[in-house]
Every structure is written in structure tokens, then in C-alpha cells.
Amino acid sequence: MDFAFDARTEELRAKLLAFMDEHVYPAEAVAHEQRAQLASPWDTPAVVEELKAAARRQGLWNLFLPDAEYGAGLTNLQYAPLAEITGRSPQLAPTALNCAAPDTGNMEVLSQFGDERQKKQWLEPLLAGEIRSAFAMTEPEVASSDATNITTLIERDGDEYVITGRKWYISGAMNPDCKIFIVMGKTDPEGSDIRRQQSMVLVPRDTPGLEIRRAMQVYGYEDHYHGGHAEVVFDRVRVPVSNLIGEEGGGFAIAQARLGPGRIHHCMRLIGMAERAIELMCKRAVARTAFGKPLAQQGVVQEWIADARVAVEQLRLLVLKTAWLMDTVGNKGAHTEIQSIKIATPRTVVDIIDQAVQLHGAGGVSQDFPLAELWAGARTLRLADGPDEVHQRSLARRELKKYL
């Protein structure tokens, strides 16, 4: 395994680091001020559109998509260090580069499983950053960490599907630019194979019967930059059968294909969040004095910083190994490592950010520093894309199987 950056990765890293310094970090305060003046908190601040335009001009666009026909054609190993950089400003940088979830996963699904009409109608405007999208799977009334539990029905009625169900924490749905939903539901609820009961269909936002009921908060935040996390009701929503993605019964497999790259993206952005927290911790430590000496000279603070550096380096190597395996042996071959990074990364990064909050005192929980919002995002990722316990259960079973 050679994790040295190749020439293309080095070039893109240099461009992206400069883009962050010149455009993204200065835009953080501007975006906050502009959002306070918007008619709706879900509208996009003007500075975000300016960032997107600048990113396109510099060739920093759709870097996540490995399909060269649609994206940058980067491998997972090439994209991983770029995703890490965007994690340093998770509210702005991924959106600026058109590399923000859930659009990334939805574009991957459409590029791999969509037909030509679906690609033309929905993938192309997503690639161009003209619209946003949402992925509707999680439900409030069942344990959605087990995707076979979902109860939303997708029933065939002639040349239409009728969709009935309630979803929540549907990321991006509050954004007025969100024009299309990928909805996962059951087309064959009584099927003998529980992993062949589900299908995915495309539902345009303006379809009658689709109601965006409310925005769900995450630790008190509404995540305006990413379009929020909505509760959505589908009340006998009708769409053409041609809106089916792939085949009936293929929804579970498509979801698994979608999650592998998404977990890499999340984990690398988390490492970027940890790096931002360490940077803020060090700056605070050398600037503040308590009990007669700078915080940087307090033994406990030195331990926090040293342990954080060791932990980040360990995580980065594990994630890069996972990216390399996905490139060389595929998602199935990297299954153990994908689960390992999903367990280890959010948990460790939450601890690092928490120590940075502690070092900042009252400022750490305020809006004057990004730490509280970073902590909420990192903590949420211990639930998103499968909670820790689901991955631990699966990983332990795989290990135990060697001895049975």
C-alpha cells in the first residue's frame, strides 16, 4: 500500500488549500451575516453561489464522482485527502465544490443505476449544481438502522406507482432548490427475501401528495446550509412506473452501493473537522493564560493536543487503507475496513472536538467559534449511515465466523 499523493492529487490539493484560504474561510462570517437577512432561513446566501462559481472556474467541481463521464474521474484514494480538506469547513466547502451529501450519493445512484431519461432529467442538473436533491429512507416509527424494517409502501397501479408513508431526517428537503427525492419503500412487502422487498423511485418535489411537514433539529441546529433535515409525508403520491430506479426489488442493493463511498466521504471530512479543532485548540492554548501561565504550558492541555494528533494520524491511515481497498478489491472486499472507519472515526473526532470546546470555555459552546456546530455534526454521524452498534454487530460476526 502506497499512500503517497500522485501528481494529480498534489495539484488538486494545492488548488483546494488555496481556495479554502482565499475564498471559503473568509466566506464563513459573510454567509452567517447574509443568512440573517434572508426572507427564509432555507434560502441560499449569495456568497455560497459566488463560491460555487469560483470553484467551477478553478476546476474544483464534482471531485467526488469517479465516473470520468460525469465527474473528475478520481479514485477513492485520490479523493480522500480532498474530502478531508473540505471537512475543515463542512457547512460551506462541500457545497461550494458540488460535493455535499445527499447530492453526492444521489448522483452516484443515478449515474450507476439510472436510465438515460432519468440521467438527462435529474443527473445533469445536479451535476451542474442547478438543483439539489434528497434521499428518503429513514422513518420515525420503525428502527431504520435495519433497512428491512421500512414500512413505506410503493404499490403498482397500472402504469403508476402509489407511494404512502412517512419519513424523517430527510437531509436537504427544506432547501427550495431541492427538486427531486429518491424514495425507498417496499414494492413487495410479503416477499420471501427481505432484501428484495424494497425498491427506489424518483419523486419530484411538486408531486401532489408530497408534504414537507417540518424541519427536524439536530442538537438544536437546523443545518440551514445543507437544506435541513425534514419530516416528509407521502400521501398516496403517484409517479410513473418509469420513475423506478433499476429494477423492482433492487432498492436494498442500491442503498448498499450508495453507502460505501458515502462512508469514506464522511470519515475523511470528519478528519478535516478534527484538524480544524486541533488548530483552534493550539491557537487558544498559546493565547490564553490561566493560573499564572499560558494554557499551552498546562500538562493536561499538552496531553490533549498530543493524543489528538496521534488519533488523527491513526484514523487517516485506516481511512486511506479503506479507500485503497475499495479501489483495488471493491466495496465488498473492503467491507471490514468500511465498518471499522465508520465505528472509529466519528467516535474519536467527537472526543477531539469536545476537548477543543473545553479548552475554549464558554466560547466553545458559542456561535463565535465553529466548535459547537462541528461537535453536533460529528456526534450525529455516530447515527447516520448506520449507528455504531450495527457496524460493531456485523464486524464482530465476521470475526467470530473464522472460529466457528
TAFEN-V623289 format. One record per residue. N is the residue number from 1. RES is the residue in three letters. PHI is phi as a letter, one per 30 degrees, with the letter a starting at -180 (999 if undefined). OMEGA is omega in whole degrees, 0 to 359 (none if undefined). BURIAL is I if it has 9 or more other ideal C-beta (glycine too) atoms within 8 Angstrom, else O. Layout:
# TAFEN-V623289
n:N res:RES phi:PHI omega:OMEGA burial:BURIAL
n:N res:RES phi:PHI omega:OMEGA burial:BURIAL
This chain:
# TAFEN-V623289
n:1 res:MET phi:999 omega:179 burial:O
n:2 res:ASP phi:c omega:184 burial:O
n:3 res:PHE phi:c omega:176 burial:I
n:4 res:ALA phi:d omega:181 burial:O
n:5 res:PHE phi:d omega:175 burial:O
n:6 res:ASP phi:d omega:187 burial:O
n:7 res:ALA phi:d omega:182 burial:O
n:8 res:ARG phi:d omega:178 burial:O
n:9 res:THR phi:d omega:179 burial:I
n:10 res:GLU phi:d omega:180 burial:I
n:11 res:GLU phi:d omega:181 burial:O
n:12 res:LEU phi:d omega:177 burial:I
n:13 res:ARG phi:d omega:181 burial:I
n:14 res:ALA phi:d omega:179 burial:O
n:15 res:LYS phi:d omega:183 burial:I
n:16 res:LEU phi:d omega:177 burial:I
n:17 res:LEU phi:d omega:178 burial:I
n:18 res:ALA phi:d omega:178 burial:O
n:19 res:PHE phi:d omega:178 burial:I
n:20 res:MET phi:d omega:182 burial:I
n:21 res:ASP phi:d omega:186 burial:O
n:22 res:GLU phi:d omega:188 burial:O
n:23 res:HIS phi:b omega:192 burial:I
n:24 res:VAL phi:d omega:183 burial:I
n:25 res:TYR phi:e omega:177 burial:O
n:26 res:PRO phi:d omega:183 burial:O
n:27 res:ALA phi:d omega:184 burial:I
n:28 res:GLU phi:d omega:180 burial:I
n:29 res:ALA phi:d omega:180 burial:O
n:30 res:VAL phi:d omega:180 burial:I
n:31 res:ALA phi:d omega:179 burial:I
n:32 res:HIS phi:d omega:180 burial:I
n:33 res:GLU phi:d omega:181 burial:O
n:34 res:GLN phi:d omega:181 burial:I
n:35 res:ARG phi:d omega:180 burial:I
n:36 res:ALA phi:d omega:182 burial:O
n:37 res:GLN phi:c omega:184 burial:O
n:38 res:LEU phi:d omega:178 burial:I
n:39 res:ALA phi:d omega:177 burial:O
n:40 res:SER phi:b omega:179 burial:O
n:41 res:PRO phi:d omega:182 burial:O
n:42 res:TRP phi:c omega:175 burial:I
n:43 res:ASP phi:d omega:183 burial:O
n:44 res:THR phi:c omega:176 burial:O
n:45 res:PRO phi:e omega:182 burial:I
n:46 res:ALA phi:e omega:183 burial:O
n:47 res:VAL phi:d omega:177 burial:I
n:48 res:VAL phi:d omega:177 burial:I
n:49 res:GLU phi:d omega:177 burial:I
n:50 res:GLU phi:d omega:177 burial:I
n:51 res:LEU phi:d omega:179 burial:I
n:52 res:LYS phi:d omega:179 burial:I
n:53 res:ALA phi:d omega:180 burial:O
n:54 res:ALA phi:d omega:179 burial:I
n:55 res:ALA phi:d omega:179 burial:I
n:56 res:ARG phi:d omega:180 burial:I
n:57 res:ARG phi:d omega:183 burial:O
n:58 res:GLN phi:c omega:179 burial:O
n:59 res:GLY phi:i omega:179 burial:O
n:60 res:LEU phi:c omega:190 burial:I
n:61 res:TRP phi:b omega:179 burial:I
n:62 res:ASN phi:h omega:182 burial:I
n:63 res:LEU phi:d omega:187 burial:I
n:64 res:PHE phi:d omega:193 burial:I
n:65 res:LEU phi:d omega:184 burial:I
n:66 res:PRO phi:d omega:180 burial:I
n:67 res:ASP phi:d omega:185 burial:I
n:68 res:ALA phi:d omega:178 burial:O
n:69 res:GLU phi:d omega:185 burial:O
n:70 res:TYR phi:c omega:186 burial:I
n:71 res:GLY phi:b omega:184 burial:I
n:72 res:ALA phi:d omega:180 burial:I
n:73 res:GLY phi:i omega:180 burial:O
n:74 res:LEU phi:d omega:171 burial:I
n:75 res:THR phi:d omega:175 burial:O
n:76 res:ASN phi:e omega:181 burial:I
n:77 res:LEU phi:d omega:177 burial:I
n:78 res:GLN phi:d omega:184 burial:I
n:79 res:TYR phi:d omega:186 burial:I
n:80 res:ALA phi:e omega:181 burial:I
n:81 res:PRO phi:d omega:176 burial:I
n:82 res:LEU phi:d omega:176 burial:I
n:83 res:ALA phi:d omega:178 burial:I
n:84 res:GLU phi:e omega:181 burial:I
n:85 res:ILE phi:d omega:181 burial:I
n:86 res:THR phi:d omega:179 burial:I
n:87 res:GLY phi:d omega:178 burial:I
n:88 res:ARG phi:d omega:174 burial:I
n:89 res:SER phi:b omega:190 burial:I
n:90 res:PRO phi:d omega:180 burial:I
n:91 res:GLN phi:d omega:187 burial:I
n:92 res:LEU phi:c omega:191 burial:I
n:93 res:ALA phi:d omega:180 burial:I
n:94 res:PRO phi:e omega:178 burial:I
n:95 res:THR phi:d omega:181 burial:I
n:96 res:ALA phi:e omega:182 burial:I
n:97 res:LEU phi:c omega:186 burial:I
n:98 res:ASN phi:h omega:182 burial:I
n:99 res:CYS phi:b omega:184 burial:I
n:100 res:ALA phi:c omega:171 burial:I
n:101 res:ALA phi:d omega:1 burial:I
n:102 res:PRO phi:d omega:182 burial:I
n:103 res:ASP phi:e omega:181 burial:I
n:104 res:THR phi:e omega:180 burial:I
n:105 res:GLY phi:d omega:180 burial:I
n:106 res:ASN phi:d omega:177 burial:I
n:107 res:MET phi:d omega:176 burial:I
n:108 res:GLU phi:d omega:179 burial:I
n:109 res:VAL phi:d omega:182 burial:I
n:110 res:LEU phi:d omega:181 burial:I
n:111 res:SER phi:d omega:182 burial:I
n:112 res:GLN phi:d omega:190 burial:O
n:113 res:PHE phi:b omega:182 burial:I
n:114 res:GLY phi:d omega:175 burial:I
n:115 res:ASP phi:d omega:186 burial:O
n:116 res:GLU phi:d omega:179 burial:O
n:117 res:ARG phi:d omega:180 burial:O
n:118 res:GLN phi:d omega:178 burial:I
n:119 res:LYS phi:d omega:181 burial:I
n:120 res:LYS phi:d omega:186 burial:O
n:121 res:GLN phi:d omega:189 burial:O
n:122 res:TRP phi:b omega:182 burial:I
n:123 res:LEU phi:d omega:183 burial:I
n:124 res:GLU phi:d omega:177 burial:I
n:125 res:PRO phi:d omega:174 burial:I
n:126 res:LEU phi:d omega:178 burial:I
n:127 res:LEU phi:d omega:180 burial:I
n:128 res:ALA phi:d omega:181 burial:O
n:129 res:GLY phi:i omega:181 burial:O
n:130 res:GLU phi:d omega:179 burial:O
n:131 res:ILE phi:b omega:172 burial:I
n:132 res:ARG phi:c omega:185 burial:I
n:133 res:SER phi:b omega:178 burial:I
n:134 res:ALA phi:b omega:178 burial:I
n:135 res:PHE phi:b omega:188 burial:I
n:136 res:ALA phi:c omega:177 burial:I
n:137 res:MET phi:b omega:188 burial:I
n:138 res:THR phi:d omega:181 burial:I
n:139 res:GLU phi:b omega:184 burial:I
n:140 res:PRO phi:d omega:190 burial:O
n:141 res:GLU phi:c omega:177 burial:O
n:142 res:VAL phi:b omega:177 burial:O
n:143 res:ALA phi:d omega:186 burial:O
n:144 res:SER phi:d omega:173 burial:I
n:145 res:SER phi:d omega:169 burial:O
n:146 res:ASP phi:c omega:188 burial:O
n:147 res:ALA phi:d omega:178 burial:I
n:148 res:THR phi:d omega:181 burial:I
n:149 res:ASN phi:d omega:189 burial:I
n:150 res:ILE phi:e omega:187 burial:I
n:151 res:THR phi:c omega:178 burial:I
n:152 res:THR phi:e omega:182 burial:I
n:153 res:LEU phi:c omega:173 burial:I
n:154 res:ILE phi:b omega:188 burial:I
n:155 res:GLU phi:c omega:179 burial:I
n:156 res:ARG phi:d omega:176 burial:I
n:157 res:ASP phi:b omega:184 burial:O
n:158 res:GLY phi:i omega:181 burial:O
n:159 res:ASP phi:c omega:178 burial:O
n:160 res:GLU phi:b omega:167 burial:I
n:161 res:TYR phi:c omega:177 burial:I
n:162 res:VAL phi:c omega:187 burial:I
n:163 res:ILE phi:c omega:180 burial:I
n:164 res:THR phi:b omega:179 burial:I
n:165 res:GLY phi:l omega:179 burial:I
n:166 res:ARG phi:b omega:180 burial:I
n:167 res:LYS phi:b omega:171 burial:I
n:168 res:TRP phi:b omega:189 burial:I
n:169 res:TYR phi:h omega:178 burial:I
n:170 res:ILE phi:c omega:189 burial:I
n:171 res:SER phi:d omega:176 burial:I
n:172 res:GLY phi:i omega:189 burial:I
n:173 res:ALA phi:d omega:180 burial:I
n:174 res:MET phi:d omega:181 burial:I
n:175 res:ASN phi:d omega:180 burial:I
n:176 res:PRO phi:d omega:177 burial:O
n:177 res:ASP phi:d omega:177 burial:O
n:178 res:CYS phi:d omega:186 burial:I
n:179 res:LYS phi:c omega:185 burial:I
n:180 res:ILE phi:b omega:176 burial:I
n:181 res:PHE phi:c omega:165 burial:I
n:182 res:ILE phi:c omega:187 burial:I
n:183 res:VAL phi:c omega:176 burial:I
n:184 res:MET phi:c omega:179 burial:I
n:185 res:GLY phi:a omega:184 burial:I
n:186 res:LYS phi:c omega:173 burial:I
n:187 res:THR phi:c omega:181 burial:I
n:188 res:ASP phi:b omega:187 burial:I
n:189 res:PRO phi:d omega:180 burial:O
n:190 res:GLU phi:c omega:182 burial:O
n:191 res:GLY phi:d omega:184 burial:I
n:192 res:SER phi:d omega:179 burial:O
n:193 res:ASP phi:c omega:186 burial:O
n:194 res:ILE phi:d omega:178 burial:O
n:195 res:ARG phi:c omega:176 burial:O
n:196 res:ARG phi:b omega:180 burial:I
n:197 res:GLN phi:d omega:191 burial:I
n:198 res:GLN phi:c omega:174 burial:I
n:199 res:SER phi:b omega:176 burial:I
n:200 res:MET phi:b omega:178 burial:I
n:201 res:VAL phi:b omega:177 burial:I
n:202 res:LEU phi:c omega:180 burial:I
n:203 res:VAL phi:b omega:176 burial:I
n:204 res:PRO phi:d omega:184 burial:I
n:205 res:ARG phi:e omega:185 burial:I
n:206 res:ASP phi:d omega:179 burial:O
n:207 res:THR phi:d omega:178 burial:I
n:208 res:PRO phi:e omega:180 burial:O
n:209 res:GLY phi:j omega:177 burial:I
n:210 res:LEU phi:d omega:182 burial:I
n:211 res:GLU phi:b omega:173 burial:O
n:212 res:ILE phi:d omega:194 burial:I
n:213 res:ARG phi:d omega:183 burial:O
n:214 res:ARG phi:a omega:173 burial:O
n:215 res:ALA phi:c omega:177 burial:I
n:216 res:MET phi:c omega:178 burial:I
n:217 res:GLN phi:d omega:176 burial:O
n:218 res:VAL phi:b omega:185 burial:I
n:219 res:TYR phi:h omega:178 burial:O
n:220 res:GLY phi:i omega:179 burial:O
n:221 res:TYR phi:c omega:178 burial:O
n:222 res:GLU phi:c omega:174 burial:I
n:223 res:ASP phi:h omega:183 burial:I
n:224 res:HIS phi:d omega:185 burial:I
n:225 res:TYR phi:d omega:182 burial:I
n:226 res:HIS phi:c omega:176 burial:I
n:227 res:GLY phi:i omega:174 burial:I
n:228 res:GLY phi:i omega:180 burial:I
n:229 res:HIS phi:b omega:193 burial:I
n:230 res:ALA phi:c omega:163 burial:I
n:231 res:GLU phi:c omega:186 burial:I
n:232 res:VAL phi:b omega:178 burial:I
n:233 res:VAL phi:c omega:174 burial:I
n:234 res:PHE phi:c omega:185 burial:I
n:235 res:ASP phi:c omega:182 burial:O
n:236 res:ARG phi:h omega:178 burial:O
n:237 res:VAL phi:d omega:182 burial:I
n:238 res:ARG phi:c omega:174 burial:I
n:239 res:VAL phi:b omega:178 burial:I
n:240 res:PRO phi:d omega:177 burial:O
n:241 res:VAL phi:e omega:179 burial:O
n:242 res:SER phi:d omega:177 burial:O
n:243 res:ASN phi:d omega:175 burial:I
n:244 res:LEU phi:d omega:175 burial:I
n:245 res:ILE phi:c omega:182 burial:I
n:246 res:GLY phi:i omega:182 burial:I
n:247 res:GLU phi:b omega:173 burial:O
n:248 res:GLU phi:d omega:182 burial:O
n:249 res:GLY phi:i omega:182 burial:I
n:250 res:GLY phi:c omega:186 burial:I
n:251 res:GLY phi:d omega:182 burial:I
n:252 res:PHE phi:d omega:180 burial:I
n:253 res:ALA phi:d omega:178 burial:O
n:254 res:ILE phi:d omega:179 burial:I
n:255 res:ALA phi:d omega:179 burial:I
n:256 res:GLN phi:d omega:178 burial:I
n:257 res:ALA phi:d omega:181 burial:I
n:258 res:ARG phi:d omega:189 burial:I
n:259 res:LEU phi:d omega:184 burial:I
n:260 res:GLY phi:e omega:177 burial:I
n:261 res:PRO phi:d omega:181 burial:I
n:262 res:GLY phi:d omega:180 burial:I
n:263 res:ARG phi:d omega:174 burial:I
n:264 res:ILE phi:d omega:181 burial:I
n:265 res:HIS phi:e omega:180 burial:I
n:266 res:HIS phi:d omega:185 burial:I
n:267 res:CYS phi:d omega:178 burial:I
n:268 res:MET phi:d omega:176 burial:I
n:269 res:ARG phi:d omega:177 burial:I
n:270 res:LEU phi:e omega:178 burial:I
n:271 res:ILE phi:d omega:174 burial:I
n:272 res:GLY phi:d omega:176 burial:I
n:273 res:MET phi:d omega:179 burial:I
n:274 res:ALA phi:d omega:179 burial:I
n:275 res:GLU phi:d omega:178 burial:I
n:276 res:ARG phi:d omega:180 burial:I
n:277 res:ALA phi:d omega:179 burial:I
n:278 res:ILE phi:d omega:179 burial:I
n:279 res:GLU phi:e omega:179 burial:O
n:280 res:LEU phi:d omega:179 burial:I
n:281 res:MET phi:d omega:181 burial:I
n:282 res:CYS phi:d omega:179 burial:I
n:283 res:LYS phi:d omega:179 burial:O
n:284 res:ARG phi:d omega:184 burial:I
n:285 res:ALA phi:d omega:181 burial:I
n:286 res:VAL phi:d omega:183 burial:I
n:287 res:ALA phi:c omega:186 burial:O
n:288 res:ARG phi:c omega:178 burial:O
n:289 res:THR phi:c omega:176 burial:O
n:290 res:ALA phi:b omega:179 burial:O
n:291 res:PHE phi:h omega:170 burial:O
n:292 res:GLY phi:i omega:178 burial:O
n:293 res:LYS phi:a omega:180 burial:O
n:294 res:PRO phi:e omega:177 burial:I
n:295 res:LEU phi:e omega:180 burial:I
n:296 res:ALA phi:d omega:179 burial:I
n:297 res:GLN phi:c omega:177 burial:O
n:298 res:GLN phi:d omega:185 burial:I
n:299 res:GLY phi:e omega:183 burial:O
n:300 res:VAL phi:d omega:178 burial:O
n:301 res:VAL phi:d omega:177 burial:I
n:302 res:GLN phi:d omega:178 burial:I
n:303 res:GLU phi:d omega:179 burial:O
n:304 res:TRP phi:e omega:184 burial:I
n:305 res:ILE phi:d omega:180 burial:I
n:306 res:ALA phi:d omega:181 burial:O
n:307 res:ASP phi:d omega:178 burial:O
n:308 res:ALA phi:d omega:180 burial:I
n:309 res:ARG phi:d omega:179 burial:I
n:310 res:VAL phi:d omega:183 burial:O
n:311 res:ALA phi:d omega:181 burial:I
n:312 res:VAL phi:d omega:180 burial:I
n:313 res:GLU phi:d omega:177 burial:O
n:314 res:GLN phi:d omega:181 burial:O
n:315 res:LEU phi:d omega:182 burial:I
n:316 res:ARG phi:e omega:180 burial:I
n:317 res:LEU phi:d omega:179 burial:I
n:318 res:LEU phi:d omega:180 burial:I
n:319 res:VAL phi:d omega:178 burial:I
n:320 res:LEU phi:d omega:175 burial:I
n:321 res:LYS phi:d omega:179 burial:I
n:322 res:THR phi:d omega:178 burial:I
n:323 res:ALA phi:d omega:179 burial:I
n:324 res:TRP phi:d omega:179 burial:I
n:325 res:LEU phi:d omega:178 burial:I
n:326 res:MET phi:d omega:179 burial:I
n:327 res:ASP phi:d omega:188 burial:O
n:328 res:THR phi:c omega:182 burial:O
n:329 res:VAL phi:b omega:177 burial:O
n:330 res:GLY phi:i omega:183 burial:O
n:331 res:ASN phi:d omega:180 burial:I
n:332 res:LYS phi:d omega:179 burial:O
n:333 res:GLY phi:d omega:180 burial:I
n:334 res:ALA phi:c omega:188 burial:I
n:335 res:HIS phi:e omega:181 burial:I
n:336 res:THR phi:d omega:182 burial:O
n:337 res:GLU phi:d omega:178 burial:I
n:338 res:ILE phi:d omega:178 burial:I
n:339 res:GLN phi:d omega:181 burial:I
n:340 res:SER phi:d omega:181 burial:I
n:341 res:ILE phi:d omega:180 burial:I
n:342 res:LYS phi:d omega:176 burial:I
n:343 res:ILE phi:d omega:192 burial:I
n:344 res:ALA phi:d omega:191 burial:I
n:345 res:THR phi:d omega:181 burial:I
n:346 res:PRO phi:d omega:182 burial:I
n:347 res:ARG phi:d omega:182 burial:I
n:348 res:THR phi:d omega:182 burial:I
n:349 res:VAL phi:d omega:175 burial:I
n:350 res:VAL phi:e omega:181 burial:I
n:351 res:ASP phi:d omega:181 burial:I
n:352 res:ILE phi:d omega:180 burial:I
n:353 res:ILE phi:d omega:180 burial:I
n:354 res:ASP phi:d omega:177 burial:I
n:355 res:GLN phi:d omega:176 burial:I
n:356 res:ALA phi:d omega:175 burial:I
n:357 res:VAL phi:e omega:182 burial:I
n:358 res:GLN phi:e omega:181 burial:O
n:359 res:LEU phi:d omega:181 burial:I
n:360 res:HIS phi:d omega:180 burial:I
n:361 res:GLY phi:i omega:181 burial:O
n:362 res:ALA phi:d omega:179 burial:O
n:363 res:GLY phi:d omega:182 burial:O
n:364 res:GLY phi:d omega:180 burial:I
n:365 res:VAL phi:c omega:184 burial:O
n:366 res:SER phi:c omega:177 burial:O
n:367 res:GLN phi:d omega:182 burial:O
n:368 res:ASP phi:d omega:176 burial:O
n:369 res:PHE phi:b omega:182 burial:I
n:370 res:PRO phi:d omega:192 burial:I
n:371 res:LEU phi:d omega:182 burial:I
n:372 res:ALA phi:d omega:180 burial:I
n:373 res:GLU phi:d omega:175 burial:I
n:374 res:LEU phi:d omega:180 burial:I
n:375 res:TRP phi:d omega:181 burial:I
n:376 res:ALA phi:d omega:179 burial:I
n:377 res:GLY phi:d omega:180 burial:I
n:378 res:ALA phi:d omega:180 burial:I
n:379 res:ARG phi:d omega:179 burial:I
n:380 res:THR phi:d omega:181 burial:I
n:381 res:LEU phi:d omega:169 burial:I
n:382 res:ARG phi:d omega:176 burial:I
n:383 res:LEU phi:c omega:185 burial:O
n:384 res:ALA phi:d omega:181 burial:O
n:385 res:ASP phi:h omega:180 burial:O
n:386 res:GLY phi:j omega:180 burial:O
n:387 res:PRO phi:d omega:182 burial:O
n:388 res:ASP phi:e omega:189 burial:I
n:389 res:GLU phi:d omega:178 burial:O
n:390 res:VAL phi:d omega:180 burial:I
n:391 res:HIS phi:d omega:178 burial:I
n:392 res:GLN phi:d omega:179 burial:I
n:393 res:ARG phi:d omega:181 burial:O
n:394 res:SER phi:d omega:181 burial:I
n:395 res:LEU phi:d omega:179 burial:I
n:396 res:ALA phi:d omega:178 burial:O
n:397 res:ARG phi:d omega:180 burial:O
n:398 res:ARG phi:d omega:178 burial:I
n:399 res:GLU phi:d omega:182 burial:O
n:400 res:LEU phi:d omega:182 burial:O
n:401 res:LYS phi:e omega:180 burial:O
n:402 res:LYS phi:d omega:187 burial:O
n:403 res:TYR phi:c omega:182 burial:O
n:404 res:LEU phi:c omega:none burial:O
